[in-house]
Amino acid sequence: MTSYKVTFFKHVLSSDGNRFKAPQATISVRAETVKEAERRA
């Protein structure tokens, strides 16, 4: 089984109104495939 690092992002607005992705959390998931890791996360 492979270990994947999954990061969750949130879209937020900066003080000048520009939208950007801010990381919220990162977890490690053990799975056979990337799709399985996404599902488990």
DSSP file (Angstrom, degrees, kcal/mol; ACC not computed):
  #  RESIDUE AA STRUCTURE BP1 BP2  ACC     N-H-->O    O-->H-N    N-H-->O    O-->H-N    TCO  KAPPA ALPHA  PHI   PSI    X-CA   Y-CA   Z-CA
    1    1 A M              0   0    0      0, 0.0     2,-0.3     0, 0.0    31,-0.2   0.000 360.0 360.0 360.0 142.4    0.0    0.0    0.0
    2    2 A T  E     -A   31   0A   0     29,-1.9    29,-2.8    31,-0.0     2,-0.5  -0.718 360.0-129.9-100.7 149.5    1.2    3.5   -0.8
    3    3 A S  E     -A   30   0A   0     -2,-0.3     2,-0.4    27,-0.2    27,-0.2  -0.878  24.5-168.1-100.7 128.3    1.0    6.5    1.4
    4    4 A Y  E     -A   29   0A   0     25,-3.5    25,-3.1    -2,-0.5     2,-0.6  -0.897  17.6-137.1-115.1 144.3   -0.5    9.7   -0.2
    5    5 A K  E     -A   28   0A   0     -2,-0.4     2,-0.5    23,-0.2    23,-0.2  -0.903  22.8-166.2-100.2 121.3   -0.4   13.2    1.2
    6    6 A V  E     -A   27   0A   0     21,-3.1    21,-2.7    -2,-0.6     2,-0.4  -0.930   1.6-164.4-112.9 127.1   -3.8   14.9    0.8
    7    7 A T  E     -A   26   0A   0     -2,-0.5     2,-0.4    19,-0.2    19,-0.2  -0.934   7.7-149.0-114.1 132.4   -4.2   18.7    1.3
    8    8 A F  E     -A   25   0A   0     17,-3.1    16,-3.6    -2,-0.4    17,-1.2  -0.837  17.3-166.0 -99.3 135.3   -7.5   20.4    1.7
    9    9 A F  E     -A   23   0A   0     -2,-0.4     2,-0.4    14,-0.3    12,-0.1  -0.843  11.1-155.2-120.7 156.1   -7.9   24.0    0.4
   10   10 A K  E     -A   22   0A   0     12,-2.2    12,-3.0    -2,-0.3     2,-0.5  -0.997  20.9-127.4-128.7 135.2  -10.4   26.8    0.9
   11   11 A H  E     +A   21   0A   0     -2,-0.4     2,-0.3    10,-0.2    10,-0.2  -0.723  40.3 167.9 -81.7 125.8  -11.0   29.6   -1.6
   12   12 A V  E     -A   20   0A   0      8,-2.7     8,-2.6    -2,-0.5     2,-0.4  -0.882  33.5-114.7-133.3 164.8  -10.8   33.0    0.2
   13   13 A L  E     -A   19   0A   0     -2,-0.3     6,-0.2     6,-0.2     2,-0.1  -0.852  25.6-135.9-101.6 136.7  -10.6   36.6   -0.8
   14   14 A S    >   -     0   0    0      4,-3.0     3,-2.0    -2,-0.4    -1,-0.0  -0.264  37.6 -92.6 -78.2 175.0   -7.5   38.7   -0.1
   15   15 A S  T 3  S+     0   0    0      1,-0.3    -1,-0.1     2,-0.1    -2,-0.0   0.743 128.6  51.0 -63.6 -22.8   -7.8   42.2    1.3
   16   16 A D  T 3  S-     0   0    0      2,-0.1    -1,-0.3     0, 0.0    -2,-0.0   0.299 124.0-101.9 -98.3  10.7   -7.7   43.6   -2.2
   17   17 A G  S <  S+     0   0    0     -3,-2.0     2,-0.3     1,-0.3    -2,-0.1   0.474  74.3 139.4  90.0   2.9  -10.5   41.3   -3.4
   18   18 A N        -     0   0    0     -5,-0.0    -4,-3.0     1,-0.0     2,-0.3  -0.640  49.1-129.6 -82.4 137.5   -8.4   38.7   -5.3
   19   19 A R  E     +A   13   0A   0     -2,-0.3     2,-0.3    -6,-0.2    -6,-0.2  -0.675  35.8 163.1 -87.5 137.8   -9.5   35.1   -4.8
   20   20 A F  E     -A   12   0A   0     -8,-2.6    -8,-2.7    -2,-0.3     2,-0.6  -0.971  39.8-105.1-148.5 164.0   -6.8   32.5   -3.8
   21   21 A K  E     -A   11   0A   0     -2,-0.3   -10,-0.2   -10,-0.2   -12,-0.0  -0.812  30.8-166.1 -94.1 123.6   -6.6   29.0   -2.4
   22   22 A A  E     -A   10   0A   0    -12,-3.0   -12,-2.2    -2,-0.6     2,-0.1  -0.937  24.1-120.2-108.8 126.7   -5.5   28.8    1.2
   23   23 A P  E     +A    9   0A   0      0, 0.0   -14,-0.3     0, 0.0     3,-0.1  -0.434  29.9 179.1 -66.7 137.1   -4.4   25.4    2.6
   24   24 A Q  E     -     0   0A   0    -16,-3.6     2,-0.3     1,-0.4   -15,-0.2   0.784  59.9 -14.6-105.8 -41.4   -6.6   24.2    5.5
   25   25 A A  E     -A    8   0A   0    -17,-1.2   -17,-3.1     2,-0.0    -1,-0.4  -0.984  49.3-150.0-162.0 153.9   -5.2   20.8    6.5
   26   26 A T  E     +A    7   0A   0     -2,-0.3     2,-0.3   -19,-0.2   -19,-0.2  -1.000  20.0 176.8-131.8 132.6   -2.9   18.1    5.2
   27   27 A I  E     -A    6   0A   0    -21,-2.7   -21,-3.1    -2,-0.4     2,-0.4  -0.912  27.4-123.8-130.8 158.7   -3.3   14.4    6.1
   28   28 A S  E     -A    5   0A   0     -2,-0.3     2,-0.4   -23,-0.2   -23,-0.2  -0.886  27.7-172.0-101.9 135.0   -1.5   11.1    5.1
   29   29 A V  E     -A    4   0A   0    -25,-3.1   -25,-3.5    -2,-0.4     2,-0.6  -0.993  16.4-144.0-129.5 131.6   -3.7    8.4    3.7
   30   30 A R  E     +A    3   0A   0     -2,-0.4     2,-0.3   -27,-0.2   -27,-0.2  -0.852  41.5 139.6 -95.6 125.3   -2.6    4.8    2.9
   31   31 A A  E     -A    2   0A   0    -29,-2.8   -29,-1.9    -2,-0.6     3,-0.1  -0.971  58.3-121.0-157.2 165.9   -4.3    3.5   -0.3
   32   32 A E  S    S+     0   0    0     -2,-0.3     2,-0.3   -31,-0.2    -1,-0.1   0.821  95.0  19.3 -80.7 -34.3   -3.7    1.4   -3.4
   33   33 A T  S  > S-     0   0    0      1,-0.1     4,-2.0   -31,-0.1     5,-0.1  -0.864  77.4-111.6-134.5 165.4   -4.6    4.2   -5.9
   34   34 A V  H  > S+     0   0    0     -2,-0.3     4,-2.5     1,-0.2     5,-0.2   0.912 118.2  53.6 -62.7 -42.7   -5.0    7.9   -6.0
   35   35 A K  H  > S+     0   0    0      1,-0.2     4,-2.2     2,-0.2    -1,-0.2   0.892 108.7  49.0 -60.3 -40.4   -8.7    7.6   -6.4
   36   36 A E  H  > S+     0   0    0      2,-0.2     4,-2.5     1,-0.2    -1,-0.2   0.892 109.8  51.9 -66.8 -38.9   -9.0    5.4   -3.3
   37   37 A A  H  X S+     0   0    0     -4,-2.0     4,-2.2     2,-0.2    -2,-0.2   0.911 109.2  50.5 -62.8 -42.4   -6.9    8.0   -1.4
   38   38 A E  H  < S+     0   0    0     -4,-2.5    -2,-0.2     1,-0.2    -1,-0.2   0.928 111.8  47.8 -59.7 -45.0   -9.2   10.8   -2.5
   39   39 A R  H  < S+     0   0    0     -4,-2.2    -2,-0.2     1,-0.2    -1,-0.2   0.907 112.9  47.6 -63.9 -42.2  -12.2    8.7   -1.3
   40   40 A R  H  <        0   0    0     -4,-2.5    -1,-0.2     1,-0.3    -2,-0.2   0.857 360.0 360.0 -68.4 -34.6  -10.7    7.9    2.0
   41   41 A A     <        0   0    0     -4,-2.2    -1,-0.3    -5,-0.2    -2,-0.2   0.506 360.0 360.0 -67.8 360.0   -9.7   11.5    2.7
